[in-house]
Amino acid sequence: MNAVTITAKGQVTLRKELLRHLGVHPGDKISFDKLPGGEIKIRAIRPSGKIEDFFGSLKREGQRPISIEEMNEAIEKGWAGQL
């Protein structure tokens, strides 16, 4: 049994051992399911999206798309310390 303390704000901190068991890292999400008898089931939420769902998510209103050539040029300048 792994006991944790509840803070005055109602927060709990899970031990690293439990987080490793869940396979989660900072920024990941977990879900809680209420079970009968006052028990709670905790599980890691695994991303279920596809890469296609990400396309267009960085688009900003009024900003034109840039070409692959422009991206490559920016990458080269970044590696050369010119940015």
mmCIF file of the N, C-alpha and C atoms, coordinates in Angstrom:
data_MODEL
# 
_entry.id   MODEL 
# 
loop_
_atom_site.group_PDB 
_atom_site.id 
_atom_site.type_symbol 
_atom_site.label_atom_id 
_atom_site.label_alt_id 
_atom_site.label_comp_id 
_atom_site.label_asym_id 
_atom_site.label_entity_id 
_atom_site.label_seq_id 
_atom_site.pdbx_PDB_ins_code 
_atom_site.Cartn_x 
_atom_site.Cartn_y 
_atom_site.Cartn_z 
_atom_site.occupancy 
_atom_site.B_iso_or_equiv 
_atom_site.pdbx_formal_charge 
_atom_site.auth_seq_id 
_atom_site.auth_comp_id 
_atom_site.auth_asym_id 
_atom_site.auth_atom_id 
_atom_site.pdbx_PDB_model_num 
ATOM 1   N N  . MET A 1 1  ? 0.847   -1.182 0.000   1.00 0.00 ? 1  MET A N  1 
ATOM 2   C CA . MET A 1 1  ? 0.000   0.000  0.000   1.00 0.00 ? 1  MET A CA 1 
ATOM 3   C C  . MET A 1 1  ? 0.887   1.239  0.000   1.00 0.00 ? 1  MET A C  1 
ATOM 4   N N  . ASN A 1 2  ? 0.558   2.195  -0.837  1.00 0.00 ? 2  ASN A N  1 
ATOM 5   C CA . ASN A 1 2  ? 1.298   3.448  -0.930  1.00 0.00 ? 2  ASN A CA 1 
ATOM 6   C C  . ASN A 1 2  ? 0.407   4.582  -0.437  1.00 0.00 ? 2  ASN A C  1 
ATOM 7   N N  . ALA A 1 3  ? 0.670   5.090  0.738   1.00 0.00 ? 3  ALA A N  1 
ATOM 8   C CA . ALA A 1 3  ? -0.131  6.168  1.306   1.00 0.00 ? 3  ALA A CA 1 
ATOM 9   C C  . ALA A 1 3  ? 0.467   7.514  0.925   1.00 0.00 ? 3  ALA A C  1 
ATOM 10  N N  . VAL A 1 4  ? -0.393  8.487  0.678   1.00 0.00 ? 4  VAL A N  1 
ATOM 11  C CA . VAL A 1 4  ? 0.036   9.857  0.401   1.00 0.00 ? 4  VAL A CA 1 
ATOM 12  C C  . VAL A 1 4  ? -0.733  10.793 1.315   1.00 0.00 ? 4  VAL A C  1 
ATOM 13  N N  . THR A 1 5  ? -0.197  11.979 1.508   1.00 0.00 ? 5  THR A N  1 
ATOM 14  C CA . THR A 1 5  ? -0.833  12.972 2.361   1.00 0.00 ? 5  THR A CA 1 
ATOM 15  C C  . THR A 1 5  ? -1.605  13.968 1.506   1.00 0.00 ? 5  THR A C  1 
ATOM 16  N N  . ILE A 1 6  ? -2.757  14.359 1.961   1.00 0.00 ? 6  ILE A N  1 
ATOM 17  C CA . ILE A 1 6  ? -3.570  15.353 1.270   1.00 0.00 ? 6  ILE A CA 1 
ATOM 18  C C  . ILE A 1 6  ? -3.218  16.723 1.837   1.00 0.00 ? 6  ILE A C  1 
ATOM 19  N N  . THR A 1 7  ? -2.930  17.691 0.948   1.00 0.00 ? 7  THR A N  1 
ATOM 20  C CA . THR A 1 7  ? -2.594  19.045 1.402   1.00 0.00 ? 7  THR A CA 1 
ATOM 21  C C  . THR A 1 7  ? -3.863  19.805 1.771   1.00 0.00 ? 7  THR A C  1 
ATOM 22  N N  . ALA A 1 8  ? -3.683  20.972 2.350   1.00 0.00 ? 8  ALA A N  1 
ATOM 23  C CA . ALA A 1 8  ? -4.818  21.817 2.722   1.00 0.00 ? 8  ALA A CA 1 
ATOM 24  C C  . ALA A 1 8  ? -5.634  22.221 1.497   1.00 0.00 ? 8  ALA A C  1 
ATOM 25  N N  . LYS A 1 9  ? -4.996  22.247 0.319   1.00 0.00 ? 9  LYS A N  1 
ATOM 26  C CA . LYS A 1 9  ? -5.690  22.586 -0.931  1.00 0.00 ? 9  LYS A CA 1 
ATOM 27  C C  . LYS A 1 9  ? -6.372  21.374 -1.553  1.00 0.00 ? 9  LYS A C  1 
ATOM 28  N N  . GLY A 1 10 ? -6.243  20.204 -0.922  1.00 0.00 ? 10 GLY A N  1 
ATOM 29  C CA . GLY A 1 10 ? -6.848  18.992 -1.451  1.00 0.00 ? 10 GLY A CA 1 
ATOM 30  C C  . GLY A 1 10 ? -6.004  18.314 -2.510  1.00 0.00 ? 10 GLY A C  1 
ATOM 31  N N  . GLN A 1 11 ? -4.734  18.655 -2.579  1.00 0.00 ? 11 GLN A N  1 
ATOM 32  C CA . GLN A 1 11 ? -3.844  18.073 -3.570  1.00 0.00 ? 11 GLN A CA 1 
ATOM 33  C C  . GLN A 1 11 ? -3.079  16.889 -2.994  1.00 0.00 ? 11 GLN A C  1 
ATOM 34  N N  . VAL A 1 12 ? -2.717  15.971 -3.887  1.00 0.00 ? 12 VAL A N  1 
ATOM 35  C CA . VAL A 1 12 ? -1.890  14.837 -3.485  1.00 0.00 ? 12 VAL A CA 1 
ATOM 36  C C  . VAL A 1 12 ? -0.698  14.757 -4.431  1.00 0.00 ? 12 VAL A C  1 
ATOM 37  N N  . THR A 1 13 ? 0.387   14.221 -3.937  1.00 0.00 ? 13 THR A N  1 
ATOM 38  C CA . THR A 1 13 ? 1.576   14.005 -4.754  1.00 0.00 ? 13 THR A CA 1 
ATOM 39  C C  . THR A 1 13 ? 1.843   12.510 -4.797  1.00 0.00 ? 13 THR A C  1 
ATOM 40  N N  . LEU A 1 14 ? 1.920   11.987 -6.013  1.00 0.00 ? 14 LEU A N  1 
ATOM 41  C CA . LEU A 1 14 ? 2.208   10.565 -6.161  1.00 0.00 ? 14 LEU A CA 1 
ATOM 42  C C  . LEU A 1 14 ? 3.714   10.354 -6.163  1.00 0.00 ? 14 LEU A C  1 
ATOM 43  N N  . ARG A 1 15 ? 4.144   9.299  -5.542  1.00 0.00 ? 15 ARG A N  1 
ATOM 44  C CA . ARG A 1 15 ? 5.571   8.979  -5.474  1.00 0.00 ? 15 ARG A CA 1 
ATOM 45  C C  . ARG A 1 15 ? 6.090   8.605  -6.864  1.00 0.00 ? 15 ARG A C  1 
ATOM 46  N N  . LYS A 1 16 ? 7.391   8.860  -7.066  1.00 0.00 ? 16 LYS A N  1 
ATOM 47  C CA . LYS A 1 16 ? 8.024   8.562  -8.351  1.00 0.00 ? 16 LYS A CA 1 
ATOM 48  C C  . LYS A 1 16 ? 7.813   7.107  -8.750  1.00 0.00 ? 16 LYS A C  1 
ATOM 49  N N  . GLU A 1 17 ? 7.850   6.230  -7.774  1.00 0.00 ? 17 GLU A N  1 
ATOM 50  C CA . GLU A 1 17 ? 7.648   4.800  -8.024  1.00 0.00 ? 17 GLU A CA 1 
ATOM 51  C C  . GLU A 1 17 ? 6.298   4.549  -8.708  1.00 0.00 ? 17 GLU A C  1 
ATOM 52  N N  . LEU A 1 18 ? 5.243   5.222  -8.231  1.00 0.00 ? 18 LEU A N  1 
ATOM 53  C CA . LEU A 1 18 ? 3.921   5.057  -8.829  1.00 0.00 ? 18 LEU A CA 1 
ATOM 54  C C  . LEU A 1 18 ? 3.851   5.691  -10.209 1.00 0.00 ? 18 LEU A C  1 
ATOM 55  N N  . LEU A 1 19 ? 4.489   6.838  -10.373 1.00 0.00 ? 19 LEU A N  1 
ATOM 56  C CA . LEU A 1 19 ? 4.492   7.496  -11.680 1.00 0.00 ? 19 LEU A CA 1 
ATOM 57  C C  . LEU A 1 19 ? 5.225   6.643  -12.708 1.00 0.00 ? 19 LEU A C  1 
ATOM 58  N N  . ARG A 1 20 ? 6.337   6.035  -12.293 1.00 0.00 ? 20 ARG A N  1 
ATOM 59  C CA . ARG A 1 20 ? 7.067   5.125  -13.190 1.00 0.00 ? 20 ARG A CA 1 
ATOM 60  C C  . ARG A 1 20 ? 6.197   3.930  -13.560 1.00 0.00 ? 20 ARG A C  1 
ATOM 61  N N  . HIS A 1 21 ? 5.481   3.402  -12.559 1.00 0.00 ? 21 HIS A N  1 
ATOM 62  C CA . HIS A 1 21 ? 4.592   2.262  -12.804 1.00 0.00 ? 21 HIS A CA 1 
ATOM 63  C C  . HIS A 1 21 ? 3.527   2.622  -13.848 1.00 0.00 ? 21 HIS A C  1 
ATOM 64  N N  . LEU A 1 22 ? 3.020   3.852  -13.775 1.00 0.00 ? 22 LEU A N  1 
ATOM 65  C CA . LEU A 1 22 ? 2.031   4.309  -14.749 1.00 0.00 ? 22 LEU A CA 1 
ATOM 66  C C  . LEU A 1 22 ? 2.666   4.652  -16.099 1.00 0.00 ? 22 LEU A C  1 
ATOM 67  N N  . GLY A 1 23 ? 3.980   4.876  -16.081 1.00 0.00 ? 23 GLY A N  1 
ATOM 68  C CA . GLY A 1 23 ? 4.681   5.246  -17.311 1.00 0.00 ? 23 GLY A CA 1 
ATOM 69  C C  . GLY A 1 23 ? 4.435   6.687  -17.704 1.00 0.00 ? 23 GLY A C  1 
ATOM 70  N N  . VAL A 1 24 ? 4.240   7.564  -16.709 1.00 0.00 ? 24 VAL A N  1 
ATOM 71  C CA . VAL A 1 24 ? 3.962   8.967  -17.002 1.00 0.00 ? 24 VAL A CA 1 
ATOM 72  C C  . VAL A 1 24 ? 5.142   9.841  -16.607 1.00 0.00 ? 24 VAL A C  1 
ATOM 73  N N  . HIS A 1 25 ? 5.187   11.005 -17.244 1.00 0.00 ? 25 HIS A N  1 
ATOM 74  C CA . HIS A 1 25 ? 6.248   11.984 -17.021 1.00 0.00 ? 25 HIS A CA 1 
ATOM 75  C C  . HIS A 1 25 ? 5.618   13.357 -16.848 1.00 0.00 ? 25 HIS A C  1 
ATOM 76  N N  . PRO A 1 26 ? 6.392   14.351 -16.391 1.00 0.00 ? 26 PRO A N  1 
ATOM 77  C CA . PRO A 1 26 ? 5.825   15.694 -16.246 1.00 0.00 ? 26 PRO A CA 1 
ATOM 78  C C  . PRO A 1 26 ? 5.149   16.151 -17.539 1.00 0.00 ? 26 PRO A C  1 
ATOM 79  N N  . GLY A 1 27 ? 3.953   16.669 -17.405 1.00 0.00 ? 27 GLY A N  1 
ATOM 80  C CA . GLY A 1 27 ? 3.179   17.127 -18.556 1.00 0.00 ? 27 GLY A CA 1 
ATOM 81  C C  . GLY A 1 27 ? 2.205   16.092 -19.093 1.00 0.00 ? 27 GLY A C  1 
ATOM 82  N N  . ASP A 1 28 ? 2.402   14.816 -18.758 1.00 0.00 ? 28 ASP A N  1 
ATOM 83  C CA . ASP A 1 28 ? 1.469   13.771 -19.179 1.00 0.00 ? 28 ASP A CA 1 
ATOM 84  C C  . ASP A 1 28 ? 0.179   13.897 -18.375 1.00 0.00 ? 28 ASP A C  1 
ATOM 85  N N  . LYS A 1 29 ? -0.842  13.203 -18.827 1.00 0.00 ? 29 LYS A N  1 
ATOM 86  C CA . LYS A 1 29 ? -2.130  13.248 -18.140 1.00 0.00 ? 29 LYS A CA 1 
ATOM 87  C C  . LYS A 1 29 ? -2.492  11.870 -17.606 1.00 0.00 ? 29 LYS A C  1 
ATOM 88  N N  . ILE A 1 30 ? -3.233  11.879 -16.493 1.00 0.00 ? 30 ILE A N  1 
ATOM 89  C CA . ILE A 1 30 ? -3.767  10.646 -15.923 1.00 0.00 ? 30 ILE A CA 1 
ATOM 90  C C  . ILE A 1 30 ? -5.262  10.858 -15.697 1.00 0.00 ? 30 ILE A C  1 
ATOM 91  N N  . SER A 1 31 ? -5.989  9.749  -15.641 1.00 0.00 ? 31 SER A N  1 
ATOM 92  C CA . SER A 1 31 ? -7.427  9.853  -15.383 1.00 0.00 ? 31 SER A CA 1 
ATOM 93  C C  . SER A 1 31 ? -7.766  9.100  -14.105 1.00 0.00 ? 31 SER A C  1 
ATOM 94  N N  . PHE A 1 32 ? -8.861  9.510  -13.501 1.00 0.00 ? 32 PHE A N  1 
ATOM 95  C CA . PHE A 1 32 ? -9.344  8.906  -12.271 1.00 0.00 ? 32 PHE A CA 1 
ATOM 96  C C  . PHE A 1 32 ? -10.765 8.415  -12.511 1.00 0.00 ? 32 PHE A C  1 
ATOM 97  N N  . ASP A 1 33 ? -11.016 7.163  -12.211 1.00 0.00 ? 33 ASP A N  1 
ATOM 98  C CA . ASP A 1 33 ? -12.363 6.598  -12.324 1.00 0.00 ? 33 ASP A CA 1 
ATOM 99  C C  . ASP A 1 33 ? -12.843 6.223  -10.928 1.00 0.00 ? 33 ASP A C  1 
ATOM 100 N N  . LYS A 1 34 ? -14.046 6.700  -10.567 1.00 0.00 ? 34 LYS A N  1 
ATOM 101 C CA . LYS A 1 34 ? -14.617 6.353  -9.269  1.00 0.00 ? 34 LYS A CA 1 
ATOM 102 C C  . LYS A 1 34 ? -15.186 4.944  -9.329  1.00 0.00 ? 34 LYS A C  1 
ATOM 103 N N  . LEU A 1 35 ? -14.814 4.132  -8.363  1.00 0.00 ? 35 LEU A N  1 
ATOM 104 C CA . LEU A 1 35 ? -15.300 2.762  -8.249  1.00 0.00 ? 35 LEU A CA 1 
ATOM 105 C C  . LEU A 1 35 ? -16.149 2.635  -6.994  1.00 0.00 ? 35 LEU A C  1 
ATOM 106 N N  . PRO A 1 36 ? -16.949 1.591  -6.896  1.00 0.00 ? 36 PRO A N  1 
ATOM 107 C CA . PRO A 1 36 ? -17.759 1.394  -5.685  1.00 0.00 ? 36 PRO A CA 1 
ATOM 108 C C  . PRO A 1 36 ? -16.874 1.236  -4.442  1.00 0.00 ? 36 PRO A C  1 
ATOM 109 N N  . GLY A 1 37 ? -17.417 1.564  -3.310  1.00 0.00 ? 37 GLY A N  1 
ATOM 110 C CA . GLY A 1 37 ? -16.719 1.370  -2.044  1.00 0.00 ? 37 GLY A CA 1 
ATOM 111 C C  . GLY A 1 37 ? -15.666 2.426  -1.760  1.00 0.00 ? 37 GLY A C  1 
ATOM 112 N N  . GLY A 1 38 ? -15.735 3.573  -2.429  1.00 0.00 ? 38 GLY A N  1 
ATOM 113 C CA . GLY A 1 38 ? -14.786 4.647  -2.156  1.00 0.00 ? 38 GLY A CA 1 
ATOM 114 C C  . GLY A 1 38 ? -13.420 4.448  -2.792  1.00 0.00 ? 38 GLY A C  1 
ATOM 115 N N  . GLU A 1 39 ? -13.294 3.536  -3.753  1.00 0.00 ? 39 GLU A N  1 
ATOM 116 C CA . GLU A 1 39 ? -12.010 3.313  -4.421  1.00 0.00 ? 39 GLU A CA 1 
ATOM 117 C C  . GLU A 1 39 ? -11.937 4.128  -5.705  1.00 0.00 ? 39 GLU A C  1 
ATOM 118 N N  . ILE A 1 40 ? -10.711 4.406  -6.105  1.00 0.00 ? 40 ILE A N  1 
ATOM 119 C CA . ILE A 1 40 ? -10.465 5.156  -7.335  1.00 0.00 ? 40 ILE A CA 1 
ATOM 120 C C  . ILE A 1 40 ? -9.439  4.405  -8.168  1.00 0.00 ? 40 ILE A C  1 
ATOM 121 N N  . LYS A 1 41 ? -9.701  4.318  -9.455  1.00 0.00 ? 41 LYS A N  1 
ATOM 122 C CA . LYS A 1 41 ? -8.770  3.702  -10.397 1.00 0.00 ? 41 LYS A CA 1 
ATOM 123 C C  . LYS A 1 41 ? -8.023  4.829  -11.106 1.00 0.00 ? 41 LYS A C  1 
ATOM 124 N N  . ILE A 1 42 ? -6.686  4.757  -11.111 1.00 0.00 ? 42 ILE A N  1 
ATOM 125 C CA . ILE A 1 42 ? -5.851  5.760  -11.763 1.00 0.00 ? 42 ILE A CA 1 
ATOM 126 C C  . ILE A 1 42 ? -5.175  5.091  -12.954 1.00 0.00 ? 42 ILE A C  1 
ATOM 127 N N  . ARG A 1 43 ? -5.196  5.761  -14.108 1.00 0.00 ? 43 ARG A N  1 
ATOM 128 C CA . ARG A 1 43 ? -4.491  5.219  -15.263 1.00 0.00 ? 43 ARG A CA 1 
ATOM 129 C C  . ARG A 1 43 ? -3.944  6.347  -16.122 1.00 0.00 ? 43 ARG A C  1 
ATOM 130 N N  . ALA A 1 44 ? -2.895  6.035  -16.851 1.00 0.00 ? 44 ALA A N  1 
ATOM 131 C CA . ALA A 1 44 ? -2.287  7.005  -17.750 1.00 0.00 ? 44 ALA A CA 1 
ATOM 132 C C  . ALA A 1 44 ? -3.182  7.183  -18.968 1.00 0.00 ? 44 ALA A C  1 
ATOM 133 N N  . ILE A 1 45 ? -3.255  8.412  -19.447 1.00 0.00 ? 45 ILE A N  1 
ATOM 134 C CA . ILE A 1 45 ? -3.984  8.683  -20.680 1.00 0.00 ? 45 ILE A CA 1 
ATOM 135 C C  . ILE A 1 45 ? -2.961  8.653  -21.806 1.00 0.00 ? 45 ILE A C  1 
ATOM 136 N N  . ARG A 1 46 ? -3.171  7.765  -22.740 1.00 0.00 ? 46 ARG A N  1 
ATOM 137 C CA . ARG A 1 46 ? -2.272  7.625  -23.878 1.00 0.00 ? 46 ARG A CA 1 
ATOM 138 C C  . ARG A 1 46 ? -2.822  8.428  -25.052 1.00 0.00 ? 46 ARG A C  1 
ATOM 139 N N  . PRO A 1 47 ? -1.978  9.213  -25.706 1.00 0.00 ? 47 PRO A N  1 
ATOM 140 C CA . PRO A 1 47 ? -2.460  9.965  -26.869 1.00 0.00 ? 47 PRO A CA 1 
ATOM 141 C C  . PRO A 1 47 ? -3.040  9.007  -27.910 1.00 0.00 ? 47 PRO A C  1 
ATOM 142 N N  . SER A 1 48 ? -4.178  9.360  -28.438 1.00 0.00 ? 48 SER A N  1 
ATOM 143 C CA . SER A 1 48 ? -4.816  8.486  -29.416 1.00 0.00 ? 48 SER A CA 1 
ATOM 144 C C  . SER A 1 48 ? -4.921  9.148  -30.779 1.00 0.00 ? 48 SER A C  1 
ATOM 145 N N  . GLY A 1 49 ? -4.408  10.374 -30.894 1.00 0.00 ? 49 GLY A N  1 
ATOM 146 C CA . GLY A 1 49 ? -4.509  11.096 -32.149 1.00 0.00 ? 49 GLY A CA 1 
ATOM 147 C C  . GLY A 1 49 ? -3.531  10.595 -33.197 1.00 0.00 ? 49 GLY A C  1 
ATOM 148 N N  . LYS A 1 50 ? -3.730  11.095 -34.397 1.00 0.00 ? 50 LYS A N  1 
ATOM 149 C CA . LYS A 1 50 ? -2.861  10.773 -35.517 1.00 0.00 ? 50 LYS A CA 1 
ATOM 150 C C  . LYS A 1 50 ? -2.069  12.022 -35.876 1.00 0.00 ? 50 LYS A C  1 
ATOM 151 N N  . ILE A 1 51 ? -0.962  11.847 -36.553 1.00 0.00 ? 51 ILE A N  1 
ATOM 152 C CA . ILE A 1 51 ? -0.134  12.986 -36.952 1.00 0.00 ? 51 ILE A CA 1 
ATOM 153 C C  . ILE A 1 51 ? -0.949  13.954 -37.812 1.00 0.00 ? 51 ILE A C  1 
ATOM 154 N N  . GLU A 1 52 ? -1.880  13.422 -38.570 1.00 0.00 ? 52 GLU A N  1 
ATOM 155 C CA . GLU A 1 52 ? -2.715  14.281 -39.423 1.00 0.00 ? 52 GLU A CA 1 
ATOM 156 C C  . GLU A 1 52 ? -3.517  15.282 -38.590 1.00 0.00 ? 52 GLU A C  1 
ATOM 157 N N  . ASP A 1 53 ? -3.845  14.908 -37.360 1.00 0.00 ? 53 ASP A N  1 
ATOM 158 C CA . ASP A 1 53 ? -4.597  15.806 -36.480 1.00 0.00 ? 53 ASP A CA 1 
ATOM 159 C C  . ASP A 1 53 ? -3.774  17.026 -36.094 1.00 0.00 ? 53 ASP A C  1 
ATOM 160 N N  . PHE A 1 54 ? -2.450  16.913 -36.172 1.00 0.00 ? 54 PHE A N  1 
ATOM 161 C CA . PHE A 1 54 ? -1.557  18.012 -35.797 1.00 0.00 ? 54 PHE A CA 1 
ATOM 162 C C  . PHE A 1 54 ? -1.396  19.026 -36.924 1.00 0.00 ? 54 PHE A C  1 
ATOM 163 N N  . PHE A 1 55 ? -1.524  18.569 -38.157 1.00 0.00 ? 55 PHE A N  1 
ATOM 164 C CA . PHE A 1 55 ? -1.317  19.453 -39.301 1.00 0.00 ? 55 PHE A CA 1 
ATOM 165 C C  . PHE A 1 55 ? -2.205  20.695 -39.190 1.00 0.00 ? 55 PHE A C  1 
ATOM 166 N N  . GLY A 1 56 ? -1.611  21.843 -39.387 1.00 0.00 ? 56 GLY A N  1 
ATOM 167 C CA . GLY A 1 56 ? -2.345  23.102 -39.350 1.00 0.00 ? 56 GLY A CA 1 
ATOM 168 C C  . GLY A 1 56 ? -2.506  23.690 -37.962 1.00 0.00 ? 56 GLY A C  1 
ATOM 169 N N  . SER A 1 57 ? -2.079  22.978 -36.929 1.00 0.00 ? 57 SER A N  1 
ATOM 170 C CA . SER A 1 57 ? -2.289  23.469 -35.565 1.00 0.00 ? 57 SER A CA 1 
ATOM 171 C C  . SER A 1 57 ? -1.402  24.667 -35.226 1.00 0.00 ? 57 SER A C  1 
ATOM 172 N N  . LEU A 1 58 ? -0.322  24.865 -35.972 1.00 0.00 ? 58 LEU A N  1 
ATOM 173 C CA . LEU A 1 58 ? 0.576   25.996 -35.702 1.00 0.00 ? 58 LEU A CA 1 
ATOM 174 C C  . LEU A 1 58 ? 0.246   27.211 -36.562 1.00 0.00 ? 58 LEU A C  1 
ATOM 175 N N  . LYS A 1 59 ? -0.747  27.087 -37.424 1.00 0.00 ? 59 LYS A N  1 
ATOM 176 C CA . LYS A 1 59 ? -1.120  28.185 -38.307 1.00 0.00 ? 59 LYS A CA 1 
ATOM 177 C C  . LYS A 1 59 ? -1.625  29.373 -37.496 1.00 0.00 ? 59 LYS A C  1 
ATOM 178 N N  . ARG A 1 60 ? -1.155  30.547 -37.865 1.00 0.00 ? 60 ARG A N  1 
ATOM 179 C CA . ARG A 1 60 ? -1.584  31.777 -37.197 1.00 0.00 ? 60 ARG A CA 1 
ATOM 180 C C  . ARG A 1 60 ? -2.278  32.676 -38.220 1.00 0.00 ? 60 ARG A C  1 
ATOM 181 N N  . GLU A 1 61 ? -3.356  33.290 -37.825 1.00 0.00 ? 61 GLU A N  1 
ATOM 182 C CA . GLU A 1 61 ? -4.125  34.173 -38.694 1.00 0.00 ? 61 GLU A CA 1 
ATOM 183 C C  . GLU A 1 61 ? -3.226  35.293 -39.224 1.00 0.00 ? 61 GLU A C  1 
ATOM 184 N N  . GLY A 1 62 ? -3.261  35.509 -40.513 1.00 0.00 ? 62 GLY A N  1 
ATOM 185 C CA . GLY A 1 62 ? -2.474  36.583 -41.121 1.00 0.00 ? 62 GLY A CA 1 
ATOM 186 C C  . GLY A 1 62 ? -1.032  36.209 -41.414 1.00 0.00 ? 62 GLY A C  1 
ATOM 187 N N  . GLN A 1 63 ? -0.617  35.021 -41.073 1.00 0.00 ? 63 GLN A N  1 
ATOM 188 C CA . GLN A 1 63 ? 0.761   34.595 -41.309 1.00 0.00 ? 63 GLN A CA 1 
ATOM 189 C C  . GLN A 1 63 ? 0.773   33.646 -42.503 1.00 0.00 ? 63 GLN A C  1 
ATOM 190 N N  . ARG A 1 64 ? 1.626   33.946 -43.479 1.00 0.00 ? 64 ARG A N  1 
ATOM 191 C CA . ARG A 1 64 ? 1.664   33.101 -44.675 1.00 0.00 ? 64 ARG A CA 1 
ATOM 192 C C  . ARG A 1 64 ? 2.450   31.830 -44.394 1.00 0.00 ? 64 ARG A C  1 
ATOM 193 N N  . PRO A 1 65 ? 2.078   30.746 -45.064 1.00 0.00 ? 65 PRO A N  1 
ATOM 194 C CA . PRO A 1 65 ? 2.847   29.498 -44.906 1.00 0.00 ? 65 PRO A CA 1 
ATOM 195 C C  . PRO A 1 65 ? 4.252   29.669 -45.475 1.00 0.00 ? 65 PRO A C  1 
ATOM 196 N N  . ILE A 1 66 ? 5.216   28.958 -44.911 1.00 0.00 ? 66 ILE A N  1 
ATOM 197 C CA . ILE A 1 66 ? 6.565   29.035 -45.462 1.00 0.00 ? 66 ILE A CA 1 
ATOM 198 C C  . ILE A 1 66 ? 6.879   27.717 -46.173 1.00 0.00 ? 66 ILE A C  1 
ATOM 199 N N  . SER A 1 67 ? 7.787   27.812 -47.133 1.00 0.00 ? 67 SER A N  1 
ATOM 200 C CA . SER A 1 67 ? 8.135   26.643 -47.934 1.00 0.00 ? 67 SER A CA 1 
ATOM 201 C C  . SER A 1 67 ? 9.162   25.779 -47.200 1.00 0.00 ? 67 SER A C  1 
ATOM 202 N N  . ILE A 1 68 ? 9.338   24.566 -47.707 1.00 0.00 ? 68 ILE A N  1 
ATOM 203 C CA . ILE A 1 68 ? 10.362  23.667 -47.170 1.00 0.00 ? 68 ILE A CA 1 
ATOM 204 C C  . ILE A 1 68 ? 11.737  24.316 -47.316 1.00 0.00 ? 68 ILE A C  1 
ATOM 205 N N  . GLU A 1 69 ? 11.955  24.982 -48.437 1.00 0.00 ? 69 GLU A N  1 
ATOM 206 C CA . GLU A 1 69 ? 13.240  25.644 -48.658 1.00 0.00 ? 69 GLU A CA 1 
ATOM 207 C C  . GLU A 1 69 ? 13.499  26.709 -47.598 1.00 0.00 ? 69 GLU A C  1 
ATOM 208 N N  . GLU A 1 70 ? 12.459  27.489 -47.268 1.00 0.00 ? 70 GLU A N  1 
ATOM 209 C CA . GLU A 1 70 ? 12.602  28.517 -46.229 1.00 0.00 ? 70 GLU A CA 1 
ATOM 210 C C  . GLU A 1 70 ? 12.864  27.884 -44.862 1.00 0.00 ? 70 GLU A C  1 
ATOM 211 N N  . MET A 1 71 ? 12.201  26.766 -44.587 1.00 0.00 ? 71 MET A N  1 
ATOM 212 C CA . MET A 1 71 ? 12.441  26.055 -43.320 1.00 0.00 ? 71 MET A CA 1 
ATOM 213 C C  . MET A 1 71 ? 13.884  25.574 -43.250 1.00 0.00 ? 71 MET A C  1 
ATOM 214 N N  . ASN A 1 72 ? 14.354  24.964 -44.344 1.00 0.00 ? 72 ASN A N  1 
ATOM 215 C CA . ASN A 1 72 ? 15.728  24.464 -44.381 1.00 0.00 ? 72 ASN A CA 1 
ATOM 216 C C  . ASN A 1 72 ? 16.740  25.595 -44.216 1.00 0.00 ? 72 ASN A C  1 
ATOM 217 N N  . GLU A 1 73 ? 16.471  26.737 -44.841 1.00 0.00 ? 73 GLU A N  1 
ATOM 218 C CA . GLU A 1 73 ? 17.361  27.891 -44.708 1.00 0.00 ? 73 GLU A CA 1 
ATOM 219 C C  . GLU A 1 73 ? 17.409  28.372 -43.253 1.00 0.00 ? 73 GLU A C  1 
ATOM 220 N N  . ALA A 1 74 ? 16.259  28.420 -42.595 1.00 0.00 ? 74 ALA A N  1 
ATOM 221 C CA . ALA A 1 74 ? 16.216  28.840 -41.187 1.00 0.00 ? 74 ALA A CA 1 
ATOM 222 C C  . ALA A 1 74 ? 16.966  27.846 -40.311 1.00 0.00 ? 74 ALA A C  1 
ATOM 223 N N  . ILE A 1 75 ? 16.837  26.552 -40.604 1.00 0.00 ? 75 ILE A N  1 
ATOM 224 C CA . ILE A 1 75 ? 17.540  25.529 -39.843 1.00 0.00 ? 75 ILE A CA 1 
ATOM 225 C C  . ILE A 1 75 ? 19.045  25.698 -40.011 1.00 0.00 ? 75 ILE A C  1 
ATOM 226 N N  . GLU A 1 76 ? 19.498  25.901 -41.246 1.00 0.00 ? 76 GLU A N  1 
ATOM 227 C CA . GLU A 1 76 ? 20.927  26.096 -41.518 1.00 0.00 ? 76 GLU A CA 1 
ATOM 228 C C  . GLU A 1 76 ? 21.476  27.310 -40.770 1.00 0.00 ? 76 GLU A C  1 
ATOM 229 N N  . LYS A 1 77 ? 20.721  28.407 -40.796 1.00 0.00 ? 77 LYS A N  1 
ATOM 230 C CA . LYS A 1 77 ? 21.153  29.624 -40.091 1.00 0.00 ? 77 LYS A CA 1 
ATOM 231 C C  . LYS A 1 77 ? 21.204  29.377 -38.583 1.00 0.00 ? 77 LYS A C  1 
ATOM 232 N N  . GLY A 1 78 ? 20.244  28.632 -38.078 1.00 0.00 ? 78 GLY A N  1 
ATOM 233 C CA . GLY A 1 78 ? 20.232  28.327 -36.641 1.00 0.00 ? 78 GLY A CA 1 
ATOM 234 C C  . GLY A 1 78 ? 21.451  27.520 -36.244 1.00 0.00 ? 78 GLY A C  1 
ATOM 235 N N  . TRP A 1 79 ? 21.781  26.498 -37.024 1.00 0.00 ? 79 TRP A N  1 
ATOM 236 C CA . TRP A 1 79 ? 22.957  25.680 -36.731 1.00 0.00 ? 79 TRP A CA 1 
ATOM 237 C C  . TRP A 1 79 ? 24.232  26.494 -36.850 1.00 0.00 ? 79 TRP A C  1 
ATOM 238 N N  . ALA A 1 80 ? 24.244  27.478 -37.751 1.00 0.00 ? 80 ALA A N  1 
ATOM 239 C CA . ALA A 1 80 ? 25.443  28.298 -37.952 1.00 0.00 ? 80 ALA A CA 1 
ATOM 240 C C  . ALA A 1 80 ? 25.526  29.428 -36.922 1.00 0.00 ? 80 ALA A C  1 
ATOM 241 N N  . GLY A 1 81 ? 24.513  29.547 -36.061 1.00 0.00 ? 81 GLY A N  1 
ATOM 242 C CA . GLY A 1 81 ? 24.519  30.600 -35.035 1.00 0.00 ? 81 GLY A CA 1 
ATOM 243 C C  . GLY A 1 81 ? 24.182  31.963 -35.582 1.00 0.00 ? 81 GLY A C  1 
ATOM 244 N N  . GLN A 1 82 ? 23.500  32.010 -36.713 1.00 0.00 ? 82 GLN A N  1 
ATOM 245 C CA . GLN A 1 82 ? 23.163  33.278 -37.361 1.00 0.00 ? 82 GLN A CA 1 
ATOM 246 C C  . GLN A 1 82 ? 21.775  33.794 -36.976 1.00 0.00 ? 82 GLN A C  1 
ATOM 247 N N  . LEU A 1 83 ? 21.093  33.103 -36.124 1.00 0.00 ? 83 LEU A N  1 
ATOM 248 C CA . LEU A 1 83 ? 19.757  33.568 -35.696 1.00 0.00 ? 83 LEU A CA 1 
ATOM 249 C C  . LEU A 1 83 ? 19.812  34.027 -34.254 1.00 0.00 ? 83 LEU A C  1 
# 
